[in-house]
Amino acid sequence: MSTTLNVKATTNFSGVDKALVANAAGQGEFTLKHKQGDITASLEFTDKTATTDISALNGPVRARVDYRVNSDLKLHAGYCLTAKSYRVGAEYDGEVADRKVSLKAHYAEADGTVDGEASLSIDSDNKATLTFSNADVKTVKYSYSNGDYTFEPSFRVADQAAKLSVSKKEGKATYKVSYDVKAERASVEWSQKPWKVSAAAGVGAKGIGKANVSATWEKTYDF
């Protein structure tokens, strides 16, 4: 039996220009989990949830129960108290023909869609992943690791757009650079627990546009 509280605080700066002028907005997210045997119950809410009238629920409040059927299969059911809609799903992590396979599928009552992710590990350094919604493939991604570097070319099917990401581990920190070819948008990211800082801006023939910068602090407490 164990209980944890995950705290995540994010500050976003949008439209950052050369004079470092920007619009700032922040949010706190909290996830309280209680695990007993094969069942885990969790409650997610934000700093906007509690107002002077807490019954107003001014912010998302989600309750979820996970049940581990065996070492490979996990089922879950969740309910959003503010949207008054449920979400159910299953996650499978096992092996097929000596290859690690992961499959996640979820049904959302709010829009009646089934979405998910499927991945196949070819070996310890190569992995292929696709995401889907209903019967349509949304993205395809290939991950190749070489030492401290990881290369991730991906492709969005809907708008026929390619993206390339390269990340490097250096001590406890990870650096990541990405570029979306069609959107002509680049991003850089630095992460080292409990911090993550990222910046994204348009980078193309017209030069570099205003950036969006995000700073996140996240930590889990055990009780």
TIMIBA-672502 format. One record per residue: residue number from 1; residue in three letters; x, y, z of N, C-alpha, C, O, CB in turn. Coordinates in steps of 0.1 Angstrom, whole numbers, plus 5000, padded with zeros to 4 digits. Glycine has a CB too. Layout:
N
     i    aa    nxx    nyy    nzz   caxx   cayy   cazz    cxx    cyy    czz    oxx    oyy    ozz   cbxx   cbyy   cbzz
   NUM   ala      X      Y      Z      X      Y      Z      X      Y      Z      X      Y      Z      X      Y      Z
...
//
This chain:
223
     i    aa    nxx    nyy    nzz   caxx   cayy   cazz    cxx    cyy    czz    oxx    oyy    ozz   cbxx   cbyy   cbzz
     1   met   5008   4988   5000   5000   5000   5000   5009   5012   5000   5018   5013   5008   4990   5000   5012
     2   ser   5006   5022   4991   5014   5034   4991   5005   5046   4986   4995   5044   4978   5026   5032   4981
     3   thr   5009   5058   4990   5002   5070   4986   5012   5080   4981   5022   5082   4988   4993   5076   4997
     4   thr   5010   5086   4969   5019   5096   4964   5011   5109   4960   4999   5108   4956   5027   5091   4952
     5   leu   5018   5120   4960   5012   5133   4955   5022   5138   4945   5034   5142   4948   5010   5143   4966
     6   asn   5018   5140   4932   5027   5146   4922   5023   5160   4920   5011   5163   4918   5025   5138   4908
     7   val   5032   5169   4921   5030   5183   4920   5038   5188   4907   5049   5186   4906   5035   5191   4933
     8   lys   5030   5195   4899   5036   5201   4886   5032   5215   4885   5020   5218   4884   5032   5192   4874
     9   ala   5042   5224   4884   5040   5238   4883   5046   5243   4870   5058   5241   4867   5045   5246   4895
    10   thr   5038   5250   4861   5043   5254   4848   5040   5269   4846   5029   5274   4849   5036   5246   4837
    11   thr   5050   5276   4841   5048   5290   4837   5051   5291   4822   5062   5287   4818   5058   5299   4846
    12   asn   5042   5297   4815   5044   5299   4801   5045   5313   4797   5038   5322   4802   5032   5293   4793
    13   phe   5055   5316   4789   5058   5330   4784   5055   5329   4768   5063   5323   4761   5072   5335   4787
    14   ser   5045   5336   4764   5042   5336   4750   5046   5349   4743   5045   5360   4749   5027   5333   4747
    15   gly   5050   5348   4730   5053   5360   4723   5065   5367   4727   5066   5380   4727   5042   5370   4723
    16   val   5076   5360   4732   5088   5366   4736   5096   5372   4725   5099   5365   4715   5097   5355   4744
    17   asp   5099   5384   4726   5107   5391   4715   5121   5394   4720   5125   5390   4730   5100   5404   4710
    18   lys   5129   5401   4711   5143   5404   4715   5144   5412   4727   5154   5412   4734   5149   5411   4703
    19   ala   5134   5420   4730   5134   5429   4742   5129   5421   4755   5128   5427   4765   5125   5441   4740
    20   leu   5127   5408   4753   5123   5399   4764   5109   5403   4769   5106   5401   4781   5133   5399   4775
    21   val   5101   5409   4760   5087   5412   4764   5078   5400   4761   5079   5395   4750   5082   5425   4757
    22   ala   5070   5397   4771   5061   5385   4769   5049   5385   4777   5048   5393   4787   5069   5372   4772
    23   asn   5039   5377   4774   5027   5375   4782   5030   5362   4790   5033   5352   4785   5014   5374   4773
    24   ala   5028   5363   4803   5030   5352   4812   5018   5346   4818   5008   5354   4821   5040   5356   4823
    25   ala   5017   5333   4819   5006   5326   4826   5011   5314   4832   5020   5307   4827   4995   5323   4815
    26   gly   5005   5310   4844   5010   5299   4851   4999   5290   4855   4987   5294   4856   5018   5303   4863
    27   gln   5002   5277   4858   4992   5267   4863   4999   5257   4872   5010   5253   4869   4985   5261   4851
    28   gly   4992   5252   4882   4997   5241   4890   4988   5229   4888   4975   5231   4888   4997   5245   4905
    29   glu   4994   5217   4887   4986   5205   4885   4990   5195   4896   5002   5194   4899   4989   5199   4871
    30   phe   4980   5188   4901   4982   5179   4912   4976   5166   4909   4965   5165   4904   4977   5185   4925
    31   thr   4983   5155   4912   4978   5141   4911   4980   5133   4923   4992   5131   4927   4984   5134   4898
    32   leu   4969   5130   4930   4970   5122   4942   4967   5107   4939   4956   5104   4934   4960   5127   4953
    33   lys   4976   5098   4942   4974   5084   4939   4975   5075   4952   4984   5078   4961   4985   5079   4929
    34   his   4967   5065   4952   4967   5056   4963   4967   5041   4957   4958   5038   4950   4955   5057   4973
    35   lys   4978   5034   4960   4979   5020   4954   4978   5010   4965   4984   5011   4976   4993   5019   4947
    36   gln   4969   5000   4963   4967   4989   4972   4966   4976   4964   4956   4974   4957   4955   4991   4981
    37   gly   4976   4968   4964   4976   4956   4956   4976   4959   4942   4985   4966   4937   4963   4947   4960
    38   asp   4967   4953   4934   4967   4955   4919   4958   4967   4915   4957   4970   4903   4962   4943   4913
    39   ile   4953   4975   4925   4944   4986   4922   4950   4999   4926   4956   5001   4937   4930   4984   4929
    40   thr   4950   5009   4917   4955   5022   4920   4944   5032   4917   4938   5033   4906   4967   5026   4911
    41   ala   4940   5040   4927   4930   5051   4925   4937   5064   4925   4946   5067   4933   4919   5050   4937
    42   ser   4933   5073   4916   4939   5086   4915   4929   5097   4913   4918   5095   4908   4950   5086   4904
    43   leu   4933   5109   4917   4925   5121   4916   4934   5132   4910   4944   5136   4916   4918   5125   4929
    44   glu   4930   5138   4899   4938   5149   4893   4930   5162   4894   4918   5163   4891   4941   5146   4878
    45   phe   4937   5173   4897   4930   5186   4898   4941   5197   4896   4953   5194   4896   4923   5188   4911
    46   thr   4937   5209   4894   4946   5220   4892   4944   5231   4903   4935   5230   4911   4944   5227   4878
    47   asp   4953   5241   4903   4952   5252   4913   4939   5260   4911   4935   5267   4920   4964   5261   4912
    48   lys   4933   5259   4899   4920   5266   4896   4908   5258   4901   4897   5263   4900   4919   5269   4881
    49   thr   4910   5246   4905   4898   5238   4909   4891   5244   4921   4879   5245   4921   4903   5223   4912
    50   ala   4899   5247   4932   4893   5252   4944   4891   5267   4943   4901   5274   4941   4902   5248   4956
    51   thr   4879   5272   4944   4876   5286   4944   4869   5289   4957   4868   5281   4966   4866   5290   4931
    52   thr   4864   5302   4958   4857   5305   4970   4845   5296   4972   4841   5294   4984   4853   5320   4970
    53   asp   4839   5292   4961   4828   5282   4962   4833   5269   4956   4833   5268   4943   4815   5287   4955
    54   ile   4839   5260   4964   4845   5248   4959   4836   5239   4951   4840   5232   4942   4851   5240   4970
    55   ser   4823   5241   4953   4813   5232   4946   4812   5236   4932   4807   5229   4923   4799   5233   4953
    56   ala   4817   5248   4928   4817   5253   4914   4827   5245   4906   4825   5245   4893   4820   5268   4913
    57   leu   4837   5239   4912   4847   5231   4905   4852   5239   4893   4851   5234   4881   4841   5218   4900
    58   asn   4858   5251   4895   4863   5259   4885   4877   5254   4880   4887   5260   4884   4864   5274   4889
    59   gly   4877   5243   4873   4889   5237   4868   4887   5222   4867   4878   5216   4873   4901   5239   4878
    60   pro   4895   5215   4859   4893   5201   4856   4895   5192   4869   4905   5194   4876   4902   5196   4845
    61   val   4886   5183   4871   4888   5173   4882   4885   5160   4876   4874   5157   4872   4878   5176   4894
    62   arg   4896   5151   4877   4894   5138   4871   4897   5127   4881   4907   5127   4888   4903   5136   4858
    63   ala   4889   5117   4882   4891   5105   4890   4893   5093   4881   4887   5092   4871   4878   5103   4900
    64   arg   4902   5085   4886   4906   5073   4877   4910   5061   4886   4915   5063   4897   4918   5077   4868
    65   val   4906   5049   4881   4910   5037   4888   4917   5028   4878   4912   5025   4867   4897   5030   4894
    66   asp   4929   5023   4881   4937   5014   4873   4937   5000   4880   4939   4999   4892   4951   5019   4871
    67   tyr   4935   4990   4872   4936   4976   4877   4945   4968   4869   4944   4966   4857   4921   4970   4876
    68   arg   4956   4963   4875   4966   4955   4868   4961   4940   4868   4961   4933   4879   4980   4956   4875
    69   val   4957   4935   4856   4952   4922   4855   4964   4912   4857   4962   4902   4864   4946   4920   4841
    70   asn   4975   4914   4850   4987   4906   4852   4999   4915   4848   4998   4927   4847   4987   4893   4842
    71   ser   5011   4909   4846   5023   4917   4844   5023   4924   4830   5030   4933   4828   5035   4908   4845
    72   asp   5014   4919   4821   5013   4925   4808   5002   4934   4806   5003   4944   4797   5013   4914   4798
    73   leu   4991   4932   4813   4978   4939   4809   4973   4948   4821   4973   4943   4833   4967   4929   4805
    74   lys   4969   4960   4818   4964   4969   4828   4951   4976   4822   4951   4980   4810   4974   4980   4832
    75   leu   4940   4976   4830   4928   4983   4826   4926   4995   4834   4930   4996   4845   4916   4973   4827
    76   his   4919   5005   4828   4916   5017   4836   4903   5023   4832   4898   5022   4821   4928   5027   4835
    77   ala   4897   5030   4841   4884   5038   4839   4885   5051   4846   4889   5052   4858   4872   5029   4844
    78   gly   4882   5062   4839   4882   5075   4845   4870   5083   4843   4862   5080   4834   4894   5082   4840
    79   tyr   4868   5093   4852   4856   5101   4850   4860   5116   4853   4866   5119   4863   4845   5097   4860
    80   cys   4856   5125   4844   4859   5139   4846   4846   5145   4853   4836   5146   4846   4862   5146   4832
    81   leu   4848   5150   4865   4837   5155   4872   4831   5168   4866   4820   5171   4867   4841   5158   4887
    82   thr   4840   5176   4860   4836   5189   4855   4829   5187   4841   4819   5194   4838   4848   5198   4853
    83   ala   4835   5179   4832   4828   5176   4819   4817   5166   4820   4810   5164   4810   4839   5172   4809
    84   lys   4817   5159   4831   4807   5148   4833   4807   5138   4822   4797   5135   4816   4792   5154   4834
    85   ser   4819   5133   4819   4821   5123   4809   4832   5113   4814   4840   5116   4822   4826   5129   4796
    86   tyr   4831   5101   4809   4840   5090   4813   4850   5087   4802   4848   5090   4790   4833   5078   4818
    87   arg   4861   5079   4806   4871   5075   4796   4876   5061   4801   4879   5060   4813   4883   5085   4795
    88   val   4876   5051   4792   4880   5038   4796   4891   5033   4787   4892   5038   4775   4868   5028   4796
    89   gly   4900   5024   4791   4910   5020   4782   4918   5008   4788   4915   5003   4798   4919   5031   4779
    90   ala   4927   5004   4780   4936   4992   4783   4950   4995   4778   4952   5001   4768   4930   4979   4777
    91   glu   4960   4989   4785   4974   4990   4782   4980   4977   4782   4979   4970   4792   4981   5001   4791
    92   tyr   4987   4973   4772   4994   4960   4771   5009   4962   4768   5012   4969   4759   4987   4951   4760
    93   asp   5017   4956   4777   5031   4956   4775   5036   4942   4776   5037   4936   4787   5038   4966   4785
    94   gly   5040   4936   4764   5045   4922   4764   5054   4920   4753   5061   4929   4749   5033   4913   4763
    95   glu   5055   4907   4749   5064   4903   4738   5056   4895   4727   5047   4887   4730   5075   4895   4743
    96   val   5060   4898   4715   5054   4891   4703   5066   4887   4695   5073   4896   4690   5043   4899   4695
    97   ala   5068   4874   4692   5080   4869   4684   5093   4875   4690   5101   4880   4682   5078   4873   4670
    98   asp   5094   4875   4703   5106   4879   4710   5109   4894   4708   5120   4899   4711   5118   4872   4705
    99   arg   5099   4902   4704   5100   4916   4703   5091   4923   4714   5079   4919   4715   5097   4921   4689
   100   lys   5096   4933   4720   5088   4940   4730   5077   4948   4723   5080   4956   4713   5096   4950   4739
   101   val   5064   4947   4727   5053   4953   4721   5045   4961   4731   5043   4956   4742   5044   4943   4713
   102   ser   5041   4973   4728   5033   4981   4737   5020   4986   4729   5022   4991   4718   5041   4993   4743
   103   leu   5009   4984   4735   4996   4988   4729   4987   4995   4739   4984   4990   4750   4989   4976   4722
   104   lys   4984   5008   4736   4975   5015   4745   4963   5020   4737   4964   5025   4726   4982   5028   4751
   105   ala   4951   5018   4742   4938   5022   4735   4929   5028   4745   4927   5022   4756   4932   5010   4727
   106   his   4922   5039   4742   4913   5045   4751   4900   5050   4743   4901   5053   4732   4920   5057   4757
   107   tyr   4889   5049   4750   4876   5054   4745   4872   5065   4753   4871   5064   4766   4866   5042   4744
   108   ala   4869   5077   4747   4864   5089   4754   4849   5091   4750   4846   5092   4739   4872   5101   4750
   109   glu   4841   5091   4761   4827   5093   4759   4824   5107   4753   4814   5109   4745   4819   5091   4772
   110   ala   4832   5117   4757   4829   5131   4753   4828   5133   4738   4819   5140   4734   4840   5140   4759
   111   asp   4837   5127   4730   4836   5128   4716   4834   5115   4709   4834   5115   4696   4849   5135   4711
   112   gly   4833   5104   4716   4830   5091   4710   4842   5086   4702   4840   5078   4693   4819   5092   4702
   113   thr   4854   5090   4705   4866   5085   4698   4874   5075   4705   4874   5074   4717   4875   5097   4694
   114   val   4881   5066   4697   4890   5057   4702   4904   5061   4698   4906   5062   4686   4887   5042   4698
   115   asp   4913   5064   4707   4926   5068   4703   4936   5059   4711   4933   5053   4721   4929   5083   4706
   116   gly   4949   5059   4706   4959   5051   4712   4972   5052   4706   4975   5060   4698   4954   5037   4713
   117   glu   4981   5042   4710   4995   5042   4706   4999   5028   4705   4996   5020   4714   5004   5050   4715
   118   ala   5007   5024   4695   5013   5011   4694   5028   5013   4691   5031   5021   4683   5005   5003   4682
   119   ser   5036   5005   4697   5050   5005   4695   5056   4992   4695   5052   4982   4701   5057   5014   4706
   120   leu   5067   4991   4687   5075   4978   4685   5089   4981   4687   5095   4989   4680   5072   4972   4672
   121   ser   5096   4974   4697   5110   4976   4699   5117   4965   4691   5116   4953   4694   5114   4974   4714
   122   ile   5124   4969   4681   5132   4960   4672   5144   4955   4680   5147   4943   4679   5137   4967   4659
   123   asp   5151   4963   4687   5161   4959   4697   5162   4970   4707   5154   4979   4707   5175   4956   4689
   124   ser   5173   4970   4715   5174   4980   4726   5177   4994   4720   5174   5004   4728   5186   4976   4735
   125   asp   5181   4995   4708   5184   5008   4702   5174   5013   4692   5174   5025   4688   5197   5008   4696
   126   asn   5165   5005   4687   5155   5008   4677   5141   5006   4681   5138   4995   4685   5159   5001   4664
   127   lys   5132   5016   4678   5119   5014   4682   5110   5022   4673   5113   5033   4669   5116   5019   4697
   128   ala   5099   5016   4668   5089   5022   4659   5076   5024   4667   5071   5015   4674   5087   5014   4647
   129   thr   5070   5036   4666   5058   5040   4673   5048   5046   4664   5052   5055   4655   5061   5048   4685
   130   leu   5035   5043   4665   5025   5050   4657   5014   5053   4667   5011   5046   4676   5020   5042   4645
   131   thr   5007   5065   4664   4995   5069   4672   4983   5068   4663   4985   5071   4650   4997   5083   4679
   132   phe   4972   5066   4668   4960   5065   4659   4948   5070   4667   4947   5072   4679   4957   5050   4656
   133   ser   4938   5073   4658   4925   5078   4664   4914   5071   4655   4914   5073   4643   4923   5094   4663
   134   asn   4905   5064   4662   4895   5055   4654   4903   5046   4645   4911   5038   4649   4885   5064   4647
   135   ala   4900   5047   4632   4907   5038   4622   4919   5045   4615   4925   5039   4606   4897   5033   4612
   136   asp   4922   5057   4619   4932   5065   4611   4945   5066   4619   4945   5068   4631   4927   5079   4608
   137   val   4956   5064   4612   4969   5066   4618   4972   5081   4618   4971   5088   4608   4980   5058   4610
   138   lys   4976   5086   4630   4979   5100   4631   4994   5104   4629   4997   5113   4621   4974   5105   4645
   139   thr   5002   5096   4636   5017   5099   4635   5024   5086   4634   5020   5076   4640   5022   5108   4646
   140   val   5036   5086   4628   5045   5075   4628   5059   5080   4632   5064   5091   4627   5046   5068   4613
   141   lys   5065   5074   4641   5078   5078   4646   5088   5067   4648   5084   5056   4651   5076   5085   4660
   142   tyr   5101   5069   4644   5111   5059   4646   5122   5065   4655   5126   5077   4654   5118   5056   4632
   143   ser   5126   5057   4665   5136   5062   4675   5148   5053   4674   5148   5041   4674   5130   5061   4689
   144   tyr   5160   5060   4672   5173   5052   4671   5182   5058   4681   5185   5071   4681   5179   5053   4657
   145   ser   5188   5050   4690   5197   5055   4700   5211   5050   4697   5213   5039   4693   5193   5049   4714
   146   asn   5220   5059   4699   5235   5056   4697   5243   5063   4707   5245   5075   4707   5239   5061   4682
   147   gly   5246   5055   4718   5253   5061   4729   5244   5071   4737   5233   5067   4741   5266   5069   4724
   148   asp   5249   5083   4738   5241   5093   4746   5231   5100   4737   5223   5109   4741   5250   5103   4752
   149   tyr   5231   5098   4724   5223   5104   4714   5210   5096   4710   5211   5084   4710   5230   5108   4702
   150   thr   5199   5103   4708   5187   5096   4703   5181   5104   4692   5179   5116   4693   5176   5094   4715
   151   phe   5179   5098   4680   5174   5104   4669   5160   5100   4666   5157   5088   4667   5183   5101   4656
   152   glu   5150   5109   4664   5136   5106   4663   5130   5113   4651   5124   5124   4653   5129   5109   4676
   153   pro   5131   5107   4639   5123   5113   4628   5108   5108   4629   5106   5097   4633   5129   5108   4614
   154   ser   5099   5117   4626   5085   5114   4627   5077   5120   4616   5082   5129   4609   5079   5119   4641
   155   phe   5065   5116   4614   5057   5120   4603   5042   5121   4607   5037   5111   4611   5059   5111   4590
   156   arg   5036   5133   4605   5022   5135   4607   5014   5132   4594   5016   5138   4584   5019   5149   4612
   157   val   5005   5122   4595   4999   5117   4583   4989   5127   4578   4988   5129   4566   4992   5104   4586
   158   ala   4981   5133   4586   4970   5142   4582   4975   5154   4573   4969   5156   4563   4963   5148   4594
   159   asp   4986   5160   4577   4991   5172   4569   5004   5169   4562   5011   5178   4557   4992   5184   4578
   160   gln   5007   5156   4562   5019   5151   4554   5032   5160   4559   5039   5165   4550   5017   5153   4539
   161   ala   5034   5160   4572   5045   5169   4577   5055   5160   4584   5052   5151   4592   5039   5179   4586
   162   ala   5068   5163   4582   5079   5156   4588   5085   5164   4599   5085   5177   4599   5090   5152   4577
   163   lys   5091   5157   4609   5097   5164   4620   5109   5156   4625   5108   5143   4624   5087   5166   4632
   164   leu   5120   5162   4629   5131   5155   4633   5135   5160   4647   5136   5173   4649   5143   5157   4623
   165   ser   5138   5151   4656   5143   5155   4670   5156   5148   4673   5157   5136   4669   5132   5152   4680
   166   val   5165   5155   4679   5177   5149   4684   5179   5152   4698   5179   5164   4702   5189   5154   4675
   167   ser   5182   5142   4707   5184   5145   4721   5197   5139   4725   5202   5129   4719   5172   5139   4729
   168   lys   5203   5145   4736   5216   5140   4741   5215   5141   4756   5211   5151   4762   5227   5149   4735
   169   lys   5220   5130   4762   5221   5129   4776   5235   5133   4781   5245   5129   4775   5218   5115   4782
   170   glu   5235   5142   4791   5248   5147   4795   5247   5147   4811   5242   5157   4816   5252   5161   4789
   171   gly   5253   5137   4817   5251   5136   4832   5236   5133   4835   5230   5124   4830   5256   5149   4839
   172   lys   5231   5141   4844   5217   5140   4848   5208   5148   4839   5195   5147   4840   5215   5144   4862
   173   ala   5213   5156   4830   5205   5164   4821   5203   5158   4807   5211   5150   4803   5212   5178   4820
   174   thr   5192   5162   4801   5190   5159   4787   5187   5171   4779   5179   5180   4783   5178   5149   4786
   175   tyr   5193   5172   4767   5191   5183   4758   5184   5178   4745   5188   5167   4741   5205   5190   4754
   176   lys   5175   5185   4740   5167   5181   4729   5165   5192   4719   5161   5203   4723   5154   5175   4733
   177   val   5167   5190   4706   5164   5200   4696   5155   5193   4686   5157   5182   4681   5177   5204   4689
   178   ser   5144   5201   4682   5135   5195   4672   5132   5206   4661   5133   5218   4663   5121   5191   4679
   179   tyr   5128   5201   4649   5124   5210   4638   5113   5204   4630   5114   5192   4626   5137   5213   4629
   180   asp   5102   5211   4629   5091   5207   4621   5092   5214   4607   5092   5226   4606   5077   5212   4628
   181   val   5094   5205   4597   5098   5210   4584   5086   5218   4578   5089   5229   4572   5101   5198   4575
   182   lys   5074   5213   4578   5063   5220   4572   5059   5233   4579   5057   5243   4573   5051   5211   4571
   183   ala   5059   5232   4592   5055   5244   4600   5067   5254   4601   5065   5265   4606   5051   5240   4614
   184   glu   5079   5250   4597   5091   5258   4599   5092   5263   4613   5094   5275   4616   5091   5270   4589
   185   arg   5092   5254   4622   5092   5257   4637   5102   5248   4644   5102   5236   4642   5078   5255   4643
   186   ala   5111   5255   4651   5121   5248   4659   5119   5249   4674   5113   5259   4678   5135   5254   4655
   187   ser   5124   5239   4681   5123   5240   4696   5135   5234   4702   5142   5225   4696   5110   5232   4700
   188   val   5139   5239   4714   5150   5234   4721   5145   5231   4735   5136   5238   4740   5162   5244   4722
   189   glu   5150   5221   4742   5145   5217   4755   5157   5213   4764   5166   5206   4759   5135   5206   4754
   190   trp   5157   5217   4776   5166   5212   4786   5158   5206   4798   5149   5213   4803   5176   5223   4791
   191   ser   5162   5194   4802   5155   5188   4814   5165   5182   4823   5174   5175   4819   5144   5178   4809
   192   gln   5162   5184   4836   5170   5177   4846   5161   5178   4859   5158   5188   4864   5184   5184   4849
   193   lys   5157   5166   4863   5147   5166   4874   5151   5174   4886   5163   5174   4890   5145   5151   4879
   194   pro   5142   5183   4891   5128   5183   4888   5124   5194   4877   5112   5197   4876   5120   5186   4900
   195   trp   5133   5199   4869   5131   5210   4860   5130   5206   4846   5137   5196   4842   5141   5221   4862
   196   lys   5123   5214   4838   5123   5213   4823   5120   5226   4818   5110   5233   4821   5112   5202   4818
   197   val   5128   5231   4809   5127   5244   4802   5127   5242   4787   5136   5235   4782   5138   5254   4807
   198   ser   5117   5247   4780   5117   5246   4766   5113   5259   4759   5107   5268   4765   5107   5235   4761
   199   ala   5118   5261   4747   5115   5273   4739   5112   5269   4724   5119   5260   4719   5126   5283   4740
   200   ala   5102   5275   4718   5098   5272   4704   5096   5284   4697   5090   5294   4702   5086   5262   4704
   201   ala   5100   5285   4684   5098   5297   4676   5098   5293   4661   5104   5282   4657   5108   5307   4679
   202   gly   5092   5301   4653   5092   5299   4639   5106   5302   4633   5112   5312   4636   5082   5308   4632
   203   val   5112   5293   4626   5125   5294   4620   5125   5290   4605   5123   5279   4602   5136   5286   4628
   204   gly   5126   5300   4596   5125   5297   4582   5131   5308   4574   5139   5315   4578   5110   5295   4578
   205   ala   5126   5309   4561   5131   5319   4552   5129   5333   4557   5137   5342   4553   5125   5317   4538
   206   lys   5119   5335   4565   5116   5349   4570   5123   5352   4582   5121   5363   4588   5101   5350   4572
   207   gly   5132   5343   4587   5139   5346   4599   5134   5339   4611   5127   5329   4610   5140   5360   4602
   208   ile   5137   5344   4623   5132   5338   4635   5121   5346   4641   5122   5358   4643   5144   5337   4645
   209   gly   5110   5340   4644   5098   5347   4649   5098   5348   4665   5108   5344   4671   5085   5340   4645
   210   lys   5088   5353   4670   5087   5354   4685   5086   5340   4691   5080   5331   4685   5075   5362   4689
   211   ala   5091   5338   4703   5092   5325   4709   5082   5323   4720   5077   5333   4726   5106   5323   4715
   212   asn   5079   5311   4722   5071   5307   4734   5080   5299   4743   5086   5289   4738   5058   5298   4729
   213   val   5081   5303   4755   5090   5296   4765   5082   5291   4776   5072   5297   4781   5100   5307   4770
   214   ser   5085   5278   4780   5078   5272   4791   5088   5266   4801   5098   5260   4798   5069   5260   4786
   215   ala   5085   5269   4814   5094   5264   4825   5085   5255   4834   5075   5260   4839   5100   5276   4833
   216   thr   5089   5243   4837   5081   5234   4845   5089   5228   4856   5101   5224   4854   5076   5223   4836
   217   trp   5083   5227   4868   5089   5221   4879   5080   5210   4884   5068   5212   4885   5092   5231   4891
   218   glu   5085   5197   4885   5076   5186   4889   5083   5177   4899   5095   5174   4897   5073   5178   4876
   219   lys   5076   5173   4909   5081   5164   4919   5070   5155   4925   5059   5160   4926   5089   5172   4930
   220   thr   5074   5143   4929   5065   5134   4935   5069   5131   4950   5080   5129   4953   5064   5120   4927
   221   tyr   5059   5132   4958   5061   5130   4973   5054   5117   4977   5043   5114   4973   5055   5142   4981
   222   asp   5061   5109   4985   5056   5097   4990   5051   5098   5004   5058   5105   5012   5067   5086   4989
   223   phe   5040   5092   5008   5035   5092   5021   5034   5078   5027   5030   5077   5039   5021   5099   5021
//
